[in-house]
Amino acid sequence: MSARTTSPSLPGISARTTGRFTFADWQEQSVGPADSLPRLARSTVVNSFAGGIEARATNAGYTFTYTGEGVGSYTGMELLSGAVDGREGTFVLEQRGTFDASGTRCAFEVVPGSATGELAGLSGSGAFTYRKGDTSVAYEFTYTIA
């Protein structure tokens, strides 16, 4: 999927862009007992974004709550260094999602004040749905740059 932007990336104007990301690395560890429910886990993840967001290797940390076998919710932060629709810089996404046997649903938003470089003043939110078995995940991102 190539990036699709619905509005030019001009200061103060809202834009919507899309693309895909893939998981490059996933390391998960139990927090506390690993054999009971509910249980907690944390993970470090590296993702690679293409499309409207270009970031070759992100750094992400998540905390999971498993409420059943393969069912639960999570929160996390992801540091992206790259570009949004050609404007370069870094920013952090705060993520909140749920998962079950069919996949994962997630909503995310830019952490206020986290953007640097040409992305300074970035705000926005987006979402993705991962379906079990997919090799990459489509995302949508609506943003403004002050």
N, C-alpha and C positions, 0 to 999 in steps of 0.2 A: 504494500500500500504506500503510495507516495503521499507526501504532505499536502494538505488542502487547507488553505487559509481563506477565511471568508471576508476579511477586512485587512487593509494595509496595516503594517506594524508601525504606526505613527504614534507619537506621545499622546497619551490620554484617550486613544481610540481603542475600543474593545475589538479583539480578533479571536477567531476560533481556528484551531489547527488540529491536525490528526497525524497519526503515524502508528508505529509498532515498536514493541520492545521484546527482547529475549532475555532469559535468565542465563547469565554466564557462569555463576557460581552460587551455591546455596549450602550454608553450614548451619545446622540446627542442634541445639542442646536443650535438654530438660532443665527446668528450674524446680528443684524439689523432687518429690517422688515421681518417677516416670511411669509407674504402673497403676495409677489411680485416676479417677475422674472426679471433679474437673482437675486439669493439670495445666501447668504453665510451661512454656518453652520460649527461647529467644533464638534469633537467627541473625546471621550476617549474610548479606546477599549482594552480588554484583550484577547489575543489569546493563544492557546495551540498548540505547534508544536510537531510532531512525525516524525520519519524517520531519514534522514541524519542530520537534525537539530532537536535537542531535547531541548525544552524549555516549561516548564509546564504553566507558566503564564507570558506573555510578557506585556510590558507597551507601549501603542501606542497612539499618538495624530495625528489627521487628520484635515485638512481644506477642505471643499467641496464647489464647485461652482455648484449650480443647474441652468441650462440653460433652462430647461423644466421640466415638471412633471416627476420625477424619472430619469432625464437625466443630465449628467454633467461630471465633472472631479474633481480630488482630488490630494492632496499632503500630505505627512505625514512622521513621524519618528516613528520607533519602536525599543525599547530597549529589546534585548533578552539576557537572562542569562541562560546558560545551556551548550550544547556541539554541535559541528559539527563533525560528524563522529568519536565520542569518545573523541575529544579534548575539554576540558572544559574552559570556560571563558564567557565574555560578549562582545557584539558588538551592533552597531546601524545600522539599515537599513533605507535608504531614499527611499520613495516610491512615484510613480507617476502613476495615473491610470485614466480610464474613466469608466462610468457606464451608463446603460440604462435598459429598462424593462427586457432584457434577462440575465443580469448579469454584472460582473465587469472584466476588464482586467487591469493588473498591472505589471509594471516593477520595480525592486528594485535593489539597490546596497549598499554595505557596505560603511558607512561613513569612509573616510580615518582617521586612527589614533584612531578609537573608540574601537578597540578590545583589550581585556585584557587576562591575564592568559595564558593558552596554545594556545589561539587564537591570541595572539599578532602578528601583522604583517598581519592579515587577510585582503584580498581584494577579491572582487567578485561581481557577479550580478546574477539576476535570474528573474523569472516571475511566474505569476499564472493567471488562468482564473476561476472565480467563475460563475457558472451557477445557475440562480435563482432556489431555491428549494433544492440545494445540502446541505447536513449536514456537509460536510468537503470539503476542497479545496486542490487539488494537486498542489505542487510547484516544480520547478526545480531551482537548485542553482549551479553555476560554480564558483570555488574559488581557490585561492592559499594562502599559508601561507609562508611569507618570512622567 
